[in-house]
Amino acid sequence: MLYEEKGKLLRRFDKELLCIEPWGKNSFRVRASMNGTIRDFEWSALLEPEKKNAEIKIDGTRARIMNGRICCELLPSGKMRFYRDDTVVLEEYDRNRFREEEEGFNSALELDPRTFVPYRGTDNFKLTVRFEADNTERIYGMGQYQQTCLDLKGCMIELAQRNSQASVPFMISNKGYGMLWNNPAVGKVFFGKNITEWTAESTKVLDYWITVGDTPSAIEENYASVTGTVPLMPEFASGFWQCKLRYQTQDEIMHIAREYKRRKLPISVIVCDYFHWPYQGDWKFDQVYWPEPEKMVLELEAMGIKLMVSVWPTVEKESENYKDLYERGMIARSEAGCRTHLGNASFIDVTNPETRSYVWNILKKNYYDKGIRIFWLDEAEPEYTDYEFEQYRYQAGSDLEVGNVYPRLYAEMAYDGMTAAGQENVINLIRCAWAGSQRYGALVWSGDIDSSFTALRNQFTAGLNMGLAGIPWWTTDIGGFHGGNIHSASFKECLIRWFEYGAFCPVFRLHGDREPQQPPLSETGGGRMPSGADNEVWSYGDDVLAICTKYMELREKMRPYIMEQMAKAHEKGTPVIRPLFYDYPSDEICWKTEDEYMFGPDIVVCPVLFADSRSRRVYLPEGEWVELDTGKVFTGGKAFEAAAPIESIPVYVKRHSAVFGQLA
């Protein structure tokens, strides 16, 4: 049965209820349920859009629904076909007997486009949704994965959160559409040559959003309009952030801050990392090692430096808050056995609104009221041992059903508390994200990656696909996190190349667990954890310091330009870093160029991603471009070999642009 209800097209056939409705400019939201009704869930990434009047035509067992330039054709079998104007951009895959009547051939495979396989005795299903494949298609976005594939066609993508992996399931296609898989269930998507197949391991509903546009920017802006944009980045965040694992005392962090000022090196943020607390879940400074936090914050502010403090969603049984959290049902549960991780700690259940309020009140008392205005929301996946997704459960449902939304709700916890306290333009560093995280001030970093050129290449693609997935605030641990001996010549080369690249990332942040490690200060409280070796820009010798200083000073000159890009991210969802095709969609070479990127509209960055490389191939789009280090002018539309000595990466600025005047 096909019918129209309140501007929506609905189809009821046997146990399935299908709903297609306009949801923003040139866009539809598609939902289906086997439980009789279409429900709203708190986890949805979609904001309520401005109401659109769709045109709906029902002709017997066929129907069409149109919203601006997007049209969905619904065939008698229940198959959907989506158009941008008159061009098919996406259609469901079915191989069953109905196709003989509709499209002139028969199939004995009996594969339906949408398959709900029930878990007996529950109202949950394993969901599979299938689409026809197009081998000319190029696919981007989907979040952060530790691989070098920028174009995801041919890839299998796990829809699950892990340390250094962020599932943000929005994709952009060169065929002129974008699609959000609006479902936080653990699953996977396969962008194959023969089929595109999305799977949710456990869910109550099919829910996705689809939009069309002529350019990637038009698609991105449609997406931002229905999932939200980042706040306006505070100006300080565009500068240099100093971090290491880990400053062990208040005296140490103040010594480092004063040394940056003594050397007249630019610095905007310095970081108090984990285990500055007595126990996980205390969410307060250990007074033995951090005796006067208010005084520390005030002195840093006087130097023009913000203090960021690490927060974990973990609670040890020894914590002063554990008993209360446990008894109030605010700790994530396990289906069987022990629920502790990372030693003797459990994770809070941020899907419970009461938990978010309870924990924020502690953070406010012990940090915010002492002047802290930036939090480092670590362990945001959360990092369960071996990621046994079927083992854990929240108030909102099992980890298999809702687990991917955890980092967004974690970010929301801090954002809501900070804005309620009167803060504007919230920014917090976080280790993971899901669709919609951006609207809660989430600055995602790429997790605990290793210190190698291989990892650097992975971060290059991760950052670009995160931006296209709607997360424009993104950064990495410059130099990687795991390893990196500060006396090693090979590591110094990796650090230099990473630092050069990092100067052209949305946030410019040095961090890492360097070797050789330093021992713990004691066996109690915040003194229990070791520290990495020194990780300041002067820690690697004068030659490295000179190169770092060059790029720190260059970053300072670019800050007005960077803030212009941050305004565009806030207003329209525009990625700060993006592949060349985002700005030059009609240039086929730009679609195939996967080792350069745009830093805003006027700078092309060509990082050096391999050891011992002292030159690299460069392609510039149309126009005139000035090589930043040499002042040479190049005409775009062709490729050439560019010099890349260790102290420099090829960077090209659009001639006559405002930023060229700032950097000249």
Disulfide bonds with the S-S distance in Angstrom:
none
